[in-house]
Amino acid sequence: MEIVTRSQMKQIEQNALAYDLTFHRLMENAGSAAAAFIRRTFAVAGLNCMVFCGSGNNAGDGMVVARKLTEDGANMVIVLLDGTPGSEESAAMYNTAMMMQIPMVDFSTQHQKVMDFLSQTDIIVDAICGTGFTGGLREIHRGACRAVNEAIAAVVSLDIPTGVECDSGAADPDAVRADFTIAFDRAKPAHVLAASAQLCGVVETVDIGIPTEAHAGIPTWEQPAPAYESAAPESFVFQAEPEPLPAVEGGLTFVVPEEPAPAPPAPESPIPAAPAGAASPFSPESPFFEAEPAAPAPAAASGEIFDLGRVFGLLLPRPQNSHKGTFGRLLNISGSQNYTGAAALSSMAALRCGAGLVTLASTGEVCAAAGGHIPEATFLPLAKSAVGGIDFEGSMPILAPRLGAADAVLLGCGLGNTTHTAQLLAFVLQAATCPVVVDADGINALAQNIYVLQKASAPVVLTPHLGEMARLSGLSIQEISADRQGAALRFAQEHGVVLVLKGPGTLVASPDGRLAENTTGNPGLAKGGSGDVLAGMIGALLAQGIPPREAAACGVFLHGLAGDRCAARRSQYAMLPHELLEDLAEIFLENGR
């Protein structure tokens, strides 16, 4: 990896002008190369994307990215932090984006609109400062960086994450925490220095058309690409040279404290970082989390280890005289006009996880689309709202009688964040007499009125990721990340639910004070649809009569293990959520189920 400083890169760009290049062409090349990387990494067509732009040349690069991804079918919004970009080249790129009528919003004057967009976005491109940042963040940039870091989306920084100094690696506390950083032409010191490397995520160096001759006389230094875990989003972990997947399969430990759970640590005493060389949180060698860290590891009598033996001690061989009713009826209330896949994936996962009968309750349009993929399911077409989701009032006469026949209910996958979803959630929690899994948009609705949990008539399992947990709890993502175990346990106990806090080392917390941390799974699961598969699996296990805590733990374990198997044959980059179900079937087969 060849590394150049900020001033050296400026000299290289200046040298390139002698080879029939212009700054305008270099900017176009940089933005095009960044867009090409994003296009290779994500199937951008139909995804919601936001590009945050400052005032310098980095903003011009971002304008090109916005233009190119729009041409590729992405739903694009440009966020302006400093008005019209200042340099001649950036202003020209801004004008081109304006002519293409790409939507633009001002971060200061249209802040609520920006936040609304962020709640729905899939990809964020950080084009605020690039290599030009020094000192501390300006307040408007600080606010934007915080918003980016709290969003649940893939974050791609152009050249350098905003808030990180290019040459020293010094970082503002609110610097952007990128999943990917696209280095233009050559890597920079911040990409490899210890102070900043983890903020960069996966670094990809792209060619922007500068000829080799333009680098003549510029000294560079070289360093092997670092191996590290990205400290930013919990959804991505990068290693320069990945170790092969371990042959030993992981487990899930439940710790039963003899005393009530201890109070959370004070903010000034955060949980210490793992020492260098510690096992990956995905490795079977990683130590299990203990609810009372100061105590010795629990003896077998005081805890349960959820490994393959424990899981298949709950998932017993099927009796010869069984029928579909023996294995439970799951009512899956999911899907909307824009999210038919969520309904199909969750239903398919429930069937693969052994549910006897899965009924998808959704609009007629969603049921028809899903029927082509899951002929084994049954369907309950419901009234459609004006925005393409389930209409609450129009659906109640059809839906209400079916609740009584269900052994478990799953609500939320792809429902859409609407008032109809909120009404459905409140009704189902109060009316259902069987366990209810609440996922995705069901959680978003719950965050708006957490007190509906008090009216629940049956056990509830919640499956939030980190951002959804922040909305549910009122804590910031940073506060939760500093004490994930404590936050999960306190929430489960306060609200009387089984909480599945998703991410690396997924946690399962139960109202009785027991806590588990999963050790199966890998970053390849960080794709849209993985959560739908997990929710369907947990719903199926509940429908088969497995208690909520154990159903959640077994579902998380099997989901991660299937993900590990899938990554071994398809790669973490290429694996898809629906492919996990083939590996899940192999796991069942190998264990005589």
N, C-alpha and C positions, 0 to 999 in steps of 0.2 A: 504494500500500500504506500504510494508516494504521497507525501504530505507537504503542503505549502501554506505559508502564512497569508494573512489578509493582504498585506502590501505586495507580497510576491504574486498573488493571484491577480491583483490589479495590474501589475507589470506585464504578466502573461497576456491579459486581455488587451493591454495597450500594444504589445508586440504583434498581436493577431491582426491589427489594423493594416499592417504591412502586407498581408496576404489576402487582400480583397475581401476582408470582413469588415463589418460595421458594428457598433454597439447595438444598434437595432437588430441586426441579424443574430448576434450572440444572444440577445434577450429572447428572440423568437426561438432559437435553437434550444435554449435552456428550458423554457416553458414547455416546448414540444417534447423534449426528452423526459421531463418530469411527468407530463401527462401520459406518455407512453408507458412509463414505469407503473403509474397508478392503474392504467388500463390492463397491464399484464397481471397486476396483483389482485384487482377486484373486477368483477363483471359490472362495469359502471352503468350500463344501460338501465334506466329506471331507478337508480339510486339517488338519494338526496345528498347533494354536495354543497359545501360552503367554502369559500376562499376568503380568508381574512387578509386584508391588504393595508399596508402602511403607506408611506409617502415616497419611498425610495425605489431603487431598481428592483429590489426583491418583490415589491408590489407589481412592477411590470411583468416579472416572471409569472406571478400569480394570475395576472389578467390573461396571459397566454394559456395557462393551465385551464382557467375557467372557460375560455373559448373552445379549446380542444375537447374538453370533457363534455361540453354542451353539444358539440358536433357528434360525440359518441353516444348521445342519448341520455346523459345524466340530467337530473333536475338541479339546476345551479342557482345559487345566490352568492353574490359578491358583497362582503361586508367592508365598508370603508371606515377606517379609523381616523384618517387625517385628511379627509376630503379628496380632491383630485390629486393623484400622484404628481410629485414635483419635477422629476427629471423629464427631459424631452422625450426620451424613449418610452418611459412609463406612461406619460401623458398620451402618447400615440396609441399604446396598447389599450389604455382606458377608453379612448375614443372609438377604437375598433369594437370593444365589448359593448359600448353604448349603442353603436350602429346595429349590432346583433340583437339588441334589446334584451341582453342578459339582465335579470333583476338585480338591482343594487339597493342596499340599505345602509344607513348611517348608524354606526354603533352608538353614538351619543344621543341623537335625536329620535332614533327609532329602536331604542334599547329593548323594549318589550317584544317587538316583532323579531328582533335578533334572537332573543331567548326562546321564543316560540319555535322559530326555525331550528334552533339547536336541539330542542327536545325531539325533533323528528329526523335529524340528519344522520347519514351513514358515514360520510367521509368529510373530514375537515382538513383544508390545506392552509398551513401557516406560512403566509407571505408577508409578514409584518416588518421584520427587521433584517433577517438574514445575517450576513457577516458584519453589518454596520452597527450592531449593538455594542455599547460600552457603558460602564457605570451601572446605574439602576434604571428600572423600568419607569417610564412616564405613567401617570395615573391611568390615562385612558388605555394604554397598552397593558397595564397591570390588570385592569378589569377584563380586557379581552382574553388575556392569558388564563385568568382564573376561569372564565366561562368555557374556554376550550378544554381546560384540564378536567372540568366537572362534567363535560358532555360525554355521553355514551356513544362514541364514534371512533373510527380509526383516524389517527392524527398523522398527517404527513407534513413535515417541515421542509422548506426549500432552503438548501445549503446549510443553515444552522438554525436550531430551534430558537425562537424569539426569547430573549432574556439571558442568552449564553454568549459570553465573549469568545470570539473566534480563536484568538491566539492563546489566551490564558486558560480558557475553560471555566473561568469564574462565572457563576450562575446566580441570578436573582432568585430569591425564594419562590417567586411565582412564575419562574421560567416555564415555557411550554414543555410538557413531557410528551415527546413524540413517540409514536410507534415505529415510524420510518422517517429517516432523513435522507434527502436526495442531495448528494454532494456534486456540485457542478465542476466538471473537468478533473479536479483533484480533491482528495480528502484534505481536511483542515485539522489543525491541532485539537480543536474541541471534540472532534469525533473520536479521539483515542485517549485523551487525558482523563485521568481517574475522576476529576471533579465534574466532568460533563458527559462522559461517554454514555452513561446510563440514560441521560435525558434525551439522547439522540435515537434510542431504539436501534433498529436495524438500519445500517448505513449503506446506501447504494450509490456508488460513484457512476455518473453518466457522462458520456461524450457530448460536448456541445459544439463540436466542429472546429476546435482550435487545432491547427496543425502542430506537429512535433517541433517544427523549427521555432515556433513562438516560445517554446520552453527553454531554448538554448540559453545557457548562462545563468539560469535560475537554479540555485542549489535547492535540493529537496532532501527530506529525511524520510526514512522508511521505517515502518513498524508493522509487525504482523497484526492482522485484525484481532481485536480483543475478544475473548470469550466471556460473556457476562449474561446475567439475567437483567432484562429491562426493568428498571425500578418504577417506570411510569405506569402504564396501563397494565392491569393484572391479566389482560387477555392475550398478551404476546410475551413469549420468552424466546430469546435468541441465543444461540451458541455458534461461534464461528465454525467449530468442527463438532457437530452433534455426536454424542455417544450413541451407539446402537441401543434400541429399546431393551431394557433388562429382561432376562428370561423369567426372573422371579416376579410374580404378580402381586400387586400392592394390596393394601387392606384399608379398612376403615375402623378406627378405634372409638368406642364409646367409653367415656370415663364417668363413673357414677360417684359424685362427691359425697362423702359421709356428712359433711356440714353444708349449710347453704353456700351458694356461690360467693366468692369473695368480692368485695367492692372493686370496681375498676381502678387501675392505676391512675395516679394523678397525671395531668397533662405534662408536667415537667419530668415525669419518669416513664417515657415511652418504652415499649417493648424493644429490647436491643436488637440490632440487625444481626443476621446470622453471620458467623465468622467466615472468613475467606476459606474456601475449600469445603464448606458445608454441603451436604447432599442437596440436590435439587428438590423443591417441594413436591415434584411429581415422581420422585424416585422411591421405590419401596424401602430404601435404606433411610429415608428421611424419618426422624423421630416423630412419633405421634404426639399430637398436642395433648397436654394435660391441663385439666381445668384448674388445678392447684399446682402451679409450676414449682413451688418450693418443696412440695412433697415428693417422696420417692415414687418411681413408676408403680402404678397400681397392681396389686396381685390379681391373679385370674379371678378370684372370688368377687372382686369389687368392680370389674369392668368386663365388657364384651368386645371381642375383636371381630369386626365384620370383614372377613376374608371370604374366599370362595366357599369354604366349609360352612361358615356361618350363614352366608346368603342362601346356599342350597339346603341348609337345614330348615329354612323357612319356606323355600320354594320346593315343595315335595313332589315326588313322582305322581302322576295323575292316576286315580283309580280307574279300573277297567269299566266300571259301571257309571262313569260320569257323563254329563251332558253339558251343553253350553251354559246353562244356568248355574252349574257347579262352580264355574270360574268367573262369575260376576258380570254385571252389566254396567258399563261405563257410559255416562251421558256427557258428551264432549260439546260444550257450547263455545264455539270458536269460529273464526274466519270472518272476512268481510270482502268487499269488492276488490280491494288492493292487496289482500293477504290471504288468497285462497291456499297458498302453499302451507301456511301455518296450520290451517285446519287439516289438510291432508297429512302432513308430517306427524302431527300429534296423534291423529287417529291411527295411522299406520304403525307408529311406535307402540301404541297401546295394544294393538292386535299382535304384534311381534312379541310383546312381553306377556302374552298369555291370557288377556281378557277374553271371556267367553263371548261377549257381545258388545260391540262398540257402536253407539249411535251418535252420528254427527248432527248436531242441531245448529243450523245456520240458514242463511238466505238460500232461496232456490238456486240462485246463480252459483253460489259456493258449493252447494251439495252436488249440482250437476258437474262442476269442474272436478271436484274431489272424487266423484264416482268412477271416473275413468282411470283413477290410480289405485283405488282401494275398493274393489268389488265386494270384498268380504264384509265391509261395514254396512250398517243400515243408516237411513237418513231421515231427518225430521225437518223438512223445509219450513222456514219461518218468514214472517213478513219482513220486507226490506225497507229501511229508512231512506230518507232523501239523500244521505251521504254514503249509501252503499253498504251499511252494516245492518245488524238486526234491529228492527223496530220494536221497542219494548212493549208498548200497549197492544200493538197488533199481534204480537207473538204470545202473549200471556195465556190466552185460551188454549193454545196448542201445547205450550211448554210446561205449564204448571202441572197438568196431570202426569207428565212423564217423570217428574222429579221423584214422585213416590215409588216408582218402579226401579229406580237406579240404586246400585250398590255403591257407587262413587260418582262424583261430578268433577269435571275439569272445566274451568271457565277462564277465558282471557286470551288464548293464543290468536293473535291477529284480529281481535274484535274491533279495534279502533278505539281511540281515546275520545269517547263521546259521552253525552249525557245518557244515551240509551245504555251504554256499557255500565255506567254508574248505577242506573236503575236496576239493570239485570243483576249486578253484583249484590246489591242490598236485598233484592227479592230472594235470590238463591241462598244466600247465607242464612236468611231467616226461615225459609221454607224447607230447605233440604234436611232430611233426617239421616243422611249418610255423609261420610267424609267428603270434603270439598278441597280440590287443589286450585289455587288462584295463581295465575301466571300472567306475565306480560301486561297487556292493557287492563286486565283485571286488577293488577297491582297499581297501575297508574290511577285507576278509578279509586282504589282503596286509599291511596295517598291523599286524595282530596277530602276524604271523610273516614279517618281511621276508626272512628267510634262505631261504625257499623259492625265491627268485629264483636262488639258487646252483645249484639243480637243474634250471633251465630248459634244455631241449634245443634250443631254437630262439629266434630273435629275439623280444623282448618290447617292446610299445609300451604305456606307461601314460598315462592321460588324466586326471590329478587336477585338481580345482579347488583353490583356496587352502586350504580347510579340510582336504581329503583330503591335500594335500601336507604339511600340518602333522602329520597323523597318521602319514604314511609316514616323514617325516624326523626326527620328534621335536623339530623346531623349533617355536616359537610362530608364529602368524600374523604378529605384528609383526616378528619376526626375518626371516621370508621376505619380507615386503613391503619391508623395508629393503634387500634385495639379492636380488630375484627371479631375476635372471640368474645370479648366482653360485650361489644355492641350487639352481636347476634343473640347471646344468652339473655341479656337484659330485655331485649325486645320480645323474645319468645316467652319469657316469664311474665312480663308486664301485660301482654295481650293474649296469653293462653293459646299460642299457636306453635306448630312445628315450623321452624324457619330454616330454609335451605338457602344459605348465602353463597351464591355461585361465584366461581373464580378459581384460580390456582389454589389447591387445598380447600375445595368447597367445604363449608361448614354446615353441620346439621345440629341445630339447637332445639331442645324441647322444653316444654313448660315446667317439667319436673327438675330442671337444672342440669340435665345431661347434655354433653357437648361432644361432637365428633368432628374430625378433620379427615377428609378423603385424601388418599394418596395415589389414586389412579387418574388418568387423563393427561392431556398434553395440549399445547397451544393450537394444534390443528382444530380443536373444538371451538375456537374463537371465530365462528362463522354464523351468520344468520340462519336460523333453523335448528341449531343445536339445542337451544332451550326448549323449543317445541317438542323435540324428540324426548328430552328428559321429562317434561311435564306429562307427556303421554305415557311414559313408562311408569312414573310414580302413580298416575291415575289408575293404570291397569293393576298394579300391585295392591292398591287400596281396594279396588273392586273385587279382588280375589280374597279379601278378608284379612290381609296382613295389616297389623296396627300401624297407625300413621308414622310414628318415629321409625319403625323398622322398614316400612315401605319407602320412606324418603331415603334412608341410608342405603338400602339395597339398590334402589333406582340410581342413586348417585354413583355407587360403586360400579354397577354394571355398565352404566353410560360411559364412565371414564375408561373402564377396561375395554369395552368395545371400541372406544376411540383410540386406545393404544394399539389394538390389533389392526384397526383401519389405517392408522398412520404407518404401521410397519409394512403394509402392502401397497398403500396409495401415496404416501408422504403426507406430512403435516400441511404442506401448501395445497396439495391437490385434493385431499380427502373432502368428502361432502357429507352433510349430516344424514341424508337418507341412506348412505352407504354403511353407516354404523350398524344398521339393522341386519345386514348380512353377517357381520361379525358377532352380533348379539346371538343370532341363531346358532352360529358355530359354538359359542360359549355354552349355550343350553345343551347342544348335542354332546359336547365333550363331557358334560356333567350328568348325562343320562336323563335329561328332561325333554 
